[in-house]
Amino acid sequence: MGQTPPYRSLLGLPGVPAQAVLGFLSQLTQQVAPVGMVLVLQSATGSLAVAGLGAAAFSVGMGMGRPVQGRVIDRRGPRPVLALTALLHVAALAGLIAGAAAAWPVWVLVTLAWAAGAGLPPVSVSMRLAWGRRTDAASRTAAYSLVYLVQELAMLVGPLLFGLVIAVASPPAALGLVTAAAGAGTLAFSRVLSGGGGPATRDRGRVFEDRGMIVLLLVVTLLGGTTGALQVGLPALAASLDAPAATGPLVAGLSLGGVAGALLYSARSWGSRPAPRLVALLLVLGLLLAPLALIEALPPFWAVLFAGGVLLNPAMTTSSLLVDELAPAAQGEAFGWMSTALGVGAAAGAGAAGVAGQWYGAQVPFLVSAAFALLAAALATVLLARSR
């Protein structure tokens, strides 16, 4: 009989299946919250600008909150942070829904949107820390892959659930229902999370004590630019082909590729070091995405996009593995900075792709996406020497 796949060994640990299920439930609002805010605010104020400002405030709050949450996790452990952020996140979104209906001032609604982002519970960070501490180095790739798999599934299912509730009720009711489910899931998740009673080490170190961590964050920022450019390029391409409804299946293709990538990457133990793997993954990703600028038929485009998704999850997983090497005594804060870097990169990639698409055509954003990935691969080579 063959060796048991690492992810099966992880799921066989006591408490891990429950943590995975509740972690999925806890992250339903990660994609739903900004989309729901846009619908609720635009419906209440009649202004798309106000709605966009609310979504932007949510993203800014999330980017500001993640490193702070991570630092507190390093000191106190994840349980109190999860509980407090769940309450803040739910209260802020509930306040925004009520405030929009009551015509509260715009600045109050935007502040609530920012608070909802700052209070988005650090579920994936907590899962990486908890599962990483329960696995050895050979199985940690599987552990981090499954963290991203749970997150990817939540980001895929959340909007679908949101859309179904809208169909039978309204955007405020849908946002409220998903928010309540995610809040309850987070509180339950904090209770079943193993290792939640305290930090992993009392001898905390500075997150940037190794300068390689700065390089890694820049690499992750560029990887975020890859996804941000795709988020702009996909609907632009669908519109240019007079098939706007194709945007959904294209986005789903990327997400399904991420799910497949997580399963494939976690199915074996990797003997090679993370840094060379990250360089290879980013290089292949960039080379794979570049031909999308030449493909106009949707079926082959979807297939290439799916393959790109297969590589994206392993690239993020491998970046997390490098945190273990570069910031072992401040992992919570380091993972928080990675989330911030992804968000900043996604915003930069979306902006660059939008300008490029406006000037040079709807397929140019995919060249922008590929360029971000190739630049990330080039920069990641700096980590090779440090890894040795």
C-alpha positions, 0 to 999 in steps of 0.5 A: 500500500502507498503512503498516506497523502499528507492532507489525509494525515492532517484531516485525521488529527483531532479537531481539524475537520471541525476547524476546517468546516467552521473556518469555511463558514467564518470566511463567507463574508470575505468576498460577500462584504464588499459586494454587499456593501456596494449593493446596499449603499448604492440602493440607499444613496443612489450613488455608485461613488459612495458605494465604491468609497465604502468598498474601498474603505473596507479594503483599506481597513482590512489592510490596516487591521491584518498586521495589528491582529497578527501582532496581538495573536503572537502575544496573546494567541488567536482565540481572543482576537477571533472573538473580538474581531468577530463582534466588531465585524458583525456590529459594523456590518449590521450598523452599516445596513441599519445606517443605510436604511436610516439615511445616516451621513455618508462619513458614518457609513464609510467609517462603518465600512472601514471598521468592518474591514479592520475587524474581518476576523483573521481566520486563515492566519489562525488556521495556518498557525494552528495547523502549522504547529501540529505538523512537521516540516514535510507535512506543512505544505499540505497544511498551508494548502488546505488553509487556502483551499478552505478560503477559496471555497468560502470565497466561491460559495459565499457569493453564490449563497448571497445571490440566492438570498437576494433572489428571494429577499433583498441585498440588505437581508442577504448581507445580514444573513451571511454576516450572521452566519460568518459571525457565529462560525467565527465564534465557534471556530475560536472555541474549537481552535487548538493551540488557541490558549496562548502564543507559540513562543514567548521569545518573540522576534521582530517580523523584519529582523531578517531582511528577506521578509521584506523581499518576500512581501514585495514578491507577494505584492507582485503576486497580488498584482497578478490577481488584480489584473485578472479581476479587471481583465476577465469582465473587460474581455467578456464585454468586448466579446459581447458575452458579459455573462461569461464573466462568472464562468471565467472567474469560477474557472480561476477559483476551481483551478485554485481548489484543484491546485490546493488538492494536488499540491497537498497530495505529496510531501515535498523534499525541495526547499520553498524558495526554488519552488516559489521561483519555478511556480511564479515563472511558469505562471507568468509564461502560462498567462501571457498567451491569454492576450492572444486567445479569443475563443472562450473554451481554450481561454477558460482552460488556460485560466483554470491552469493558472488557478492551479498554480496560484494556490501553490504559489501562495502556499509556498510563500507562507512556507517561507514565513516559517524560515524568515519570521519564525518568532513573529508568524502571526504578524508576518502572515498579516503583512502578507494579507496586506501586501496581497491587497495592495498588489491587487489594487495596483494590478487592477489599476495598471490593467484598467489603464492598459486595457483602456488604451491598448485593448481588452486583452492587454490586461492579461499581459499586465497580469503575466508581467506581474508574475514574471517580475515576482519570479525575478525578485524571488530569486533573491530568496534563493541565496538566503534559503541556501 
